[in-house]
Amino acid sequence: MPGQRMIEQGLSISQRIDRLLDAEVADALASSDRVTRRTARDFERVRRAPREVTVNFSGGITQRCWSVGRGDGTYRVVYLPTAGYFSLCVESDFGPLDIGVHGPALGCFGSV
């Protein structure tokens, strides 16, 4: 399965994603920047256990990714295992649609 090479020995994909999120949130909560801390707290309120989801990309391409938060009806943050980073997706009638906002989970989440 794509992305397996990026998983630490003995960890499932879900556990690997949780470790990435835990580290990112911990760093943000330790920040001296008030907005960064607030973004991390807001993200933690919508965070969920990683769940597989099919994401739509331009050109009709789809990929199995991992949703890491409850969507707000408009946006959702997902992890792209083959790329090794997070993406902000817009909700559509056909499922999550990648809109090209990629990087750390909190950066994607905070961009809306």
Secondary structure, 3 states (H helix, E strand, C coil): CCCHHHCCCCCCHHHHHHHHHHHHHHHHHCCCCHHHHHHHHHHHHHEEEEEEEEEEEHHHEEEEEEEEECCCCCEEEEEECCCCEEEEEECCCCCCEEEEEEECHHHHHHCC
